[in-house]
Amino acid sequence: MKQHYTTTVQVQGKGETKAAAFSAALSQVQQAVMRSTENILLRIEPQDLRVIKAEEKITREKFLFFFLPREKRHYQVLLEITVNVTAINTGQVTFATL
């Protein structure tokens, strides 16, 4: 009934800081694993993380095209995460009819 398996998922995140971009990507791991299975998930343990793509975009803004120049930074990461999953296989559970 309870089964263990290892899977790899790709997630991406964007943010104003590097930490926000990684946090946005890591928060999508559970959703990505749930999309790939019909079973009930008990535990998701990350085992390995690999950065596939990490980009920093810098835009320069000026007030009225001349005054008060500033730089805005946007970060985007694409991660490949290997996770160990513990799940309940609902196909093996027998239900009694009443």
C-alpha positions as CSV (number, residue, x, y, z in Angstrom):
1,M,0.0,0.0,0.0
2,K,2.8,2.5,0.9
3,Q,5.4,2.9,-1.8
4,H,8.7,4.7,-2.2
5,Y,10.0,6.0,-5.5
6,T,12.5,8.6,-6.8
7,T,11.5,11.2,-9.4
8,T,13.0,14.3,-11.0
9,V,11.0,17.4,-11.6
10,Q,11.8,20.8,-13.3
11,V,10.6,24.0,-11.7
12,Q,11.2,27.6,-12.4
13,G,10.8,30.8,-10.4
14,K,11.1,34.5,-10.8
15,G,11.7,37.3,-8.2
16,E,13.2,40.6,-7.4
17,T,16.0,39.0,-5.4
18,K,17.9,35.7,-5.8
19,A,16.3,34.3,-2.7
20,A,12.8,35.2,-3.9
21,A,13.5,33.4,-7.3
22,F,14.7,30.3,-5.6
23,S,11.9,30.4,-3.1
24,A,9.3,30.7,-5.9
25,A,10.9,27.7,-7.7
26,L,11.1,25.5,-4.6
27,S,7.5,26.2,-3.7
28,Q,6.4,24.6,-7.0
29,V,8.0,21.2,-6.2
30,Q,4.9,19.7,-4.5
31,Q,2.6,20.8,-7.3
32,A,4.9,19.3,-9.9
33,V,5.1,15.9,-8.1
34,M,1.3,15.8,-7.6
35,R,0.7,16.4,-11.3
36,S,2.8,13.4,-12.2
37,T,0.9,10.9,-10.0
38,E,-2.6,9.9,-9.0
39,N,-1.5,8.6,-5.5
40,I,-1.8,10.4,-2.2
41,L,1.5,11.9,-1.2
42,L,2.8,11.4,2.3
43,R,6.4,12.8,2.1
44,I,8.5,14.6,-0.5
45,E,12.2,14.7,0.4
46,P,14.6,16.6,-1.9
47,Q,17.8,14.7,-2.6
48,D,19.6,16.7,-5.2
49,L,19.3,20.1,-6.8
50,R,20.8,21.2,-10.1
51,V,20.6,24.7,-11.6
52,I,19.8,24.4,-15.3
53,K,19.5,28.1,-16.0
54,A,20.0,31.2,-13.9
55,E,19.4,34.6,-15.4
56,E,19.7,38.2,-14.1
57,K,18.0,40.9,-16.0
58,I,19.0,44.5,-15.3
59,T,16.8,47.4,-16.5
60,R,17.7,51.0,-16.2
61,E,15.0,53.5,-15.4
62,K,15.2,57.3,-15.5
63,F,12.6,59.8,-14.4
64,L,11.6,62.0,-17.4
65,F,14.3,60.2,-19.4
66,F,17.2,62.1,-17.7
67,F,16.7,62.4,-13.9
68,L,17.3,60.0,-11.0
69,P,18.6,56.9,-12.9
70,R,18.2,53.6,-11.1
71,E,18.7,49.9,-11.9
72,K,16.1,47.3,-11.3
73,R,17.1,43.6,-11.2
74,H,15.0,40.6,-11.9
75,Y,16.1,37.1,-11.4
76,Q,14.9,33.9,-13.0
77,V,16.0,30.3,-12.2
78,L,15.2,26.9,-13.7
79,L,16.0,24.0,-11.4
80,E,16.0,20.2,-11.8
81,I,15.3,18.6,-8.4
82,T,15.5,14.9,-7.6
83,V,13.1,13.9,-4.8
84,N,12.3,10.8,-2.9
85,V,8.5,10.4,-2.7
86,T,6.5,8.3,-0.2
87,A,2.9,7.8,-1.3
88,I,-0.1,5.7,-0.7
89,N,-1.2,3.7,-3.7
90,T,-5.0,4.1,-3.6
91,G,-5.3,1.4,-6.3
92,Q,-4.3,-1.3,-3.8
93,V,-6.8,-0.3,-1.1
94,T,-10.0,-2.3,-1.0
95,F,-13.2,-0.5,0.0
96,A,-16.1,-2.4,1.5
97,T,-19.5,-1.7,-0.1
98,L,-22.4,-1.1,2.3
